[in-house]
Amino acid sequence: IHVTDCLPNSELRTVKAKEVTTEHCLMTIHAPAQKLRMERIASVTKTFERGIYSPLTSSGDIIVNDVVCSCHSNIAVRTLQQS
């Protein structure tokens, strides 16, 4: 998941979902202007569901429920996954 430190001009970095905390902000996109906005994470919960879906895009990024995310399942080998 792409997160920032919630500070102006802080860099967007990719972390594992289990590492996300309420100290992080996400980049979200909102209609109708389709502009990106930084939003602090209000809470974190674990959800266990059955099934798998792993799309792969040419950039490695995807928007899920208006949140900018990575579609890489392994951050360490994302260059290989994009190849």
N, C-alpha and C positions, 0 to 999 in steps of 0.2 A: 504494500500500500504506500502511496506517495504521501509524505507528511512534511510539515515545516515546524519550526520552533515557535511559531506564532508571533514572531518579531517582524517588523517591516523589513523587506528585502532579504529575509532569511531564505536560504536555498531549499529547494524541494529535494527530498531524498527518499529512497525506497527502503522500507523496513518490512520485516515479516509481520503478519497480522498479530501474532502473539506478543509483539513488542510495542504495539500502539498503546498509548496512555492518554489520560486527560490533559497532559502537558503538551500534547501535539495539536496541530491544526491540519485540516484537510483542505484541498482545493475543490470547490464545488462549482457547478455551472447552473445558472438559473435562467429560465425563459421569462419573457420573450427576447430579452437582449442578448442572451447566450454569453454573458460575461462571467469570467472566473472570479470567485470570491473566496477568501480564506476564512474558514470557520473552525472554532475550537471544538474539540471532541468533548461532548457533555458527559458521556459515560461509556464504559466498555463492558460488554457481557460476552460470554461464550455460548455458542449455539452449535449443536451437533445435529447434522442432517445426513441423510443417505443420498448418494448419487455423486456425480462428478460432471463438471462442464468446464472445459479449459480452452476458450477461444485464443487464437494467436493473431495479432495484427502486425502489419509491417513495421510500425513504430514501437510496438511493445506496450503501448498505452491503450486504455479503454475507459469509457465512462459507464459506471454502474450506479444506478439510482442517483444520478446527478453528481457522483463523486469521481474525481479523476483517479484511476487506479493503474496498476501494472498487470498485464496478463501473463507475466512470467511466474512459473511455479518455483523456480530456483534462481534467486537473485545472483548467485555466484556465476552461473553459466548463461546469463541472458544473451550475451553476444552469440553464443553457439545456438541458442534457441531461435534467434532472429535469422540466423543463416539458413 
